[in-house]
Amino acid sequence: MPRLIRRLPQPSQLLPLMRFRPPTLNRRTARLASAADLWDLRRIARRRTPRAAFDYVDGAAGSELTARRTREAFEATELLPRILHATPSADLSTTIAGGPSALPFGIAPTGFTRFMHAEGEDGGASAAASAGIPFSLSTMGTRSLEEVARVSGAGRRWFQLYLWKDRDRSLDLLHRAEAAGFDTLLVTVDTPVAGQRLRDVRNGMTIPPQLTLRTVVDASYRPGWWFNFLTTDPLTFASLSDTAADLPTIINSMFDPTLSIADLEWIRSVWPGRLFVKGILTAEDTRRALDAGADGLLVSNHGGRQLDRAPVSLRALGEVRAEAGAGVEVILDSGIMSGADIVSALALGADFVLIGRAYLYGLMAGGEQGVARAIELLAREVESAMMLMGCATVADLKGSGQVRASWQAGARREGRRSGTGTGQHNAPRIPS
């Protein structure tokens, strides 16, 4: 057996190893730098955010079965690498809704955003503009259309509309959105009433939050959140004045369970820009939305926050794409937590992806800086996956079929028995 021969290390060999990272007194910067992925940001967010706010973001409807199945669907996909394809770099830029995006994903509309962190929509819109991606403002946002327009500057901004019972107020919002430079409208159609979000019920969540013994104890572990909350302007819904009530009451008083396809046609008639319908999960609803004048579709189960046991967005994507055809832009949201998830959605036929929870975890972890970190982490993961898959551009990736999913094999066998098949862009329908 050879013996180990020891010697003293030479200074010239040690010096390159002693390049210590300079310390930083900015604890937020240090925390965010330690996050290697979105799940790390989620852990930081959970430590720094009161339970009611964190659970509002993290939770879903009912037993949260749809939310779990959504994650399982992404985790069941396999990305197919291509070797020796000379891909020294990947261009992540794309176009969507008639305009450019530096990345193949944007920020989804989220309500009550300043409840998650005092910087709220200001932080999200500013980070999105800096990254060159669209930011979507919710009807239930805590900053107004005009405030978000000022923060986002030249950045792209979209507006998400819930059709209220008060049609005049809906029309006023559309006029304001157009005047403030929002180029695309997302009409959410899956919220005629509030979903049964049991975490919110158990937490007694209201806007603004009510101080109870439980919330005071919870706040004692998170003084930074409460300091920001108490020393900034009051939290209200920017479009709803000073409304303060429990969430189901707010939603059920605002939204209209009698919403019909005629109402969508009315919105189409008064909105001059691009219009996407958000909440599409079936071929039937795809056709109805397009016939009503939609320019594009947003395949979404609301992150599992509305109807529990609803179809999984990723699995519904193929059915929607097949019905819509290649000429219609299709966006996917719900459950995105990694660049691999984004790549899976694009490879299965989506043109673009929106992130909701993922961006809010970043916001809760560190305000605008945390949102920027979330975008950065996802972009790096998308770039790495694309290069390993031999895709130099997003166009190479979209609908490429370079993904396998566990549910596809069963559907293909079913198709062969019935004499039908699926192409690259036509992933199988959801099994019954």
N, C-alpha and C positions, 0 to 999 in steps of 0.2 A: 504494500500500500504506500503511495507517495506521501512524503512528509510535507507539512505546511511550512513554507519558508517565510518568516516574518521579517519586516523591515519597517523603519520609521517612515511615515508619509512625508512627502516633500511639500513645502509651502505652496508651490505652484499647482499642486494637485488639490490642496485643500481650499484655496481661495475661491475657485469657481463654485464650490459647494456651499459657501458661506454668504450667499446673497439672500439675506433675510428680507421678507416682505416688510416694508415700513409700517409701523403701527398707525392706526387711525383713531382719533378721539370721537369720530362720528359713529355712534353705535348702530344707527340705522344702516349706514353704508356697510359696516362690518357684517351685520346680520344678513343683509341681502346678498352680499358677496359669498356667504357661506352656503347659500342655496344652490344645489346642483340641478334641481328640477322643480316642477310645479308642486310636487308632493311635499318637498321641503318648504316651499312658500306656504302651503296649506298649514303645515305644522307651526310655522312662525305666526301665521294669522290666528290660529286657534289660541295660542298663548297670549296674544296681545289684544284680543277682541272679546267683549262681553258675550256671554253665552247666547243671549237672544239674537244678537246681530249675526254671530257666526253661524248659528243653527239656521237662521233665515236663508243664508247663502248655501249652506252645506246640505240642508234637508230637502225633502221632496214630499209628494203626496202619499197619503195612506200608509201602507207598510213599506213604502219606498222601493217596491219591487221593480218598477220601470227604471228607476235610476240605477239600480244594481245591474239589471239586464243590459242597460246601455253600456256600462263599463265592461261587462262581460263580452259584449259583441265586439268592441274594439280590441279587447285582449285576445279574442279568438281569431283575429286576422293574422295572416302571414304575409310579410312583404317579400317580394321575389327579387333578389339581387341579380344584376347582369354583370358578368365579369369581362374585363378587357375591352371596355367600351370607350376608353379615352375620354373620361369626364373629369378634367382638372378643376372645374368649378361648376357652380350651379347658380343660375339666375332665378331668384325667387319672385321677381316682379310679375304682375299679371294685370289684366283689366277686368273690371266688374261693374255692372250697372252704368255703362257708358263712360267710365273714367278709370284712371290708373290706381294701382295699389302696389306699394313696394314689396308686399308680402302676400301670400295667398290666404291670409286670414285677417279679419277685422274684429272690432269690439262690439259685442251684442248689446242690445238695450237691456238695462237692468233698472228696477225700481228701488226707491229708498236708499240711493247709493251713498249719501252722506251719513247715513246711519252706520254704514260699515267702516267708514273713515271720514274724518272731517273734510278731507280734500275732495272726496266724492267725484262728481262728474268733472270738476276742474282738473283733477289729477288724471283721470282717464282720457279726457279729450286732449289735454296737452301732450300726454305720452303718445297717444295715437298720432297726433299731428307730427310730432318729432320723428316717429317711425315711418311716416308716410302711408298710414293705413286708415280706413274709414272708422269713425266713431259713431255709434248709434245712440241717440237719446231717447229714453222711454217717456211715454205720456206720464208715467208715475215717477219721473225724475225729480230730483231735489234741487236742480238748477234749471232755469228757464231756457227756452230756445235762444233768446238773445244773449244770455250769459255764456252759454256754450259756444255760440258763434264767436264771441269776443275771445274766448280762451283758445279755441282751435285755430283762429286766424285763417290762413290759407289751406288748412287741412280739410279733407273731405268729411262731411257730416251727413248722417242719415237720421230720419225721424221715424220712430215707431208709434203708431196710432192704435189705441183702443177706441172702438166706436162707442161713444157715450150715448146714453139715452137722450141727452140734450144735443141735438144735431147742430144747433147754432154754435155751440162751443167747439164742437169738432171742426166745423168750417173755419172758425176763427183761428184755431190751432194750425190748420193747413195753410191759411193765408200768412200767418206769422212764420211758419217754417219756410215757405217759399221766399218771403222777404229776407229771411236770415241766411239764405244760401244753402239750405238743406236740399241736396239734389235727388235724394231717393227716399221714398216712403215705404216703410214696412208695416203692413196692416195685419195685426195679430187677430186671428179668428178662433183661437182655441180657448178663450177665456170668457164665455158668456156668464159664468159664475165662478166663484173662487174654488180652487181645489182644496181638498181636506188635508192641509199641511199640519200634521199632528205635533211636530216639534214647536211650531209657532203657538198652537193652542196651549200646549203644556207650559210654554214660557210666558204666556199671557202677553204676547208681543203687540205693542201699539206704537204709533208714531204721533208725538214723540214718546220715548220710553217712559214708563211710569216707575217712580222710585218706590221700591218695596224693600223690606229687610233683605230679601234674597238678592235683589239687584245691587244693593249697597255692599253686601258681602262680596258679590261677584266683582264689583268695581274695585274693591280694595286691592285686588291682584292685578288690576289693569289701570293704574292711575293715569297713564298717558292718554288713553282713549277718552276718559272722562274729562281730563283737563282740556283737551281739544274740543270736546262736545260742549262744555260749559263756557268756553271763552271765544266761541265763534258764533255767527248769526244763527238764530233759531232754526231748527230743522222743520221744514214744511215741504209739502209737495208744491213745486213751483207753479204748476198748472191748476192747483186746487186750493190756492190761498192758504188758509191756516187750518185746514182739515186735520183733525186728530181723533182717531178711533181705532178699534181693532181692525186687522187687515181684512177679514172676510166681510165685515160691515162696509168698509170703504169700497171694496171691489163690487160687492153685490148692489150697492147704491149707485155706483157709476155705470157699470156695464149692463148690457142689454141682452137677456136671454132670448129675445125675439129677433136677434140679428139674422138676416137672411141674405141670400145672394143678391137681392135687389139693393141692399145697403152697400155691398161691395161695388156694384155698378154705379151707384151714386158717388162714391168716393172717386172712382175712376173718372167720372165726368167732371169733377171739380179740381182734381190734382193734375198739374201739367207735367210733372216729372216722371221718373221711373217709379213703377209700383210693383212691389213684391208682396206676395201673400205669405204670411208666416203661420205655420201650424199645419202644413200639408203632410199627410202620411199615407194616402191611398191614391190609386189611379183615378177613381171616381172624383175625388175632390180636386185632383190635378186638373182634370178636364173642366170642371165647373169654374175653377178659378181663372183658367186661361180664357174660357168663353166669356167671362165677365170683364175681361180686359187687362188681366195681370200681365206685366212684362216678364216677370220671373217668379220663382217659387222658393220658399224657405222651408226645407224639410226639417221639422222640429216637433218634438213631443214636450216642449217647454221644460226640458231638463228633468222630466218625470214629475213636475210640480203641479200638474193639473189632473189628468185622468190617470190614476194608477192602473197598471196592466195595459196601458196603451202600447201600440207598436214601438219598437226601437227604431230611432231615426236612421241609423246606419243601415239597418236591414230593409227599411222602407225606401231607401234612396233609389235602389234599382227599379222598383215598381214606378216611382214617380218619374225617373229619368226616361224609362221606356215609353210612358204615356206622353210625356212632354215633348220628346224628340230632342235631337242634338242642337236645334236652333234656339232653345229656351234656356236661359241661365238658371241654374239650380244651386242654391246655397244650402249648406247643412250646418245645424248647430245641435247642441245637447251632448254633454258628456266629454267634451274635448279636454284632455289633460296632458297631452304630449305632442311633439312634432310628428311622431309616428301615427298618432290618431288623425292628424291633419292629412298626412300623406295617404293614409288608408282611405279617407273620405274622397280625396281627389282621384285616386286610382280607381275607385268604384264609381266615378261619374259625376261627383260634385265639381262645380266651377270655382267654389270659394267656400270658406268656413268662417263661422263666427264663434268667438269665445265669450262665455258669460262667467261661470263660476271661476274659471282659470284666471281671468283678469281681476276678479274681485278678491281672490286669495292674495294676489300681488298687492292690490290696493290696501287690504287689511294689514298685510305684512309691513308696508312701508310707503303708503300714499302714492304720489305720482312716481316716485323712485321705484317703488315696488311694482307698479304696472309696467314701467320700462323694463325692469328685470324679467318679468313674466314674458313680455314680448321677445326680449333678447334670448331667453332660454328656448322658447318655442322655435324661433327663427333658426337658431343653431341646430336644433334637432331636425328640423325640416331639411336644412341644407345638407347635413350629414347623411340622412336617409336618401335624399335624391341622388347624391353622388355615389353612394353604395349601390343604388338601383340603376345607375347609368343614365339618369335623367338630367340633362343639362338645363332644361327649362321647365316651367310649370306646364306648358303646353305638351311637353313630352310625357308628363306624368298623368295629366287628366284623362280619365277613361282608358288608361293604358292596359288595364287588366292585370297589372303587376302586383296583385294581391290575391291571396286565397283566404276564404273564410269558411268556417266549419259548416255553416248553414247552406253554402252553395252546392256542395256535393249532393245533398239530399234533393235539392230543387232541380239539379241537372238530371238526376235519375228520374225524377217525377216527369220532367219535360220530355225525356226520351220515351217514356212509356206512353205519353199522350201525343207524341209526334211533334212536339215543339222544342225549341232550344233557346239559349240565351247567348247574346254576343258580348263583346267587351263592355259596351255601354249599357247593356241590359242585364243587370244583376237580377237574380231570381225574386219572384214575389215572396211575400212573407208567408211561411207555411201556416196553414189553418190548424 
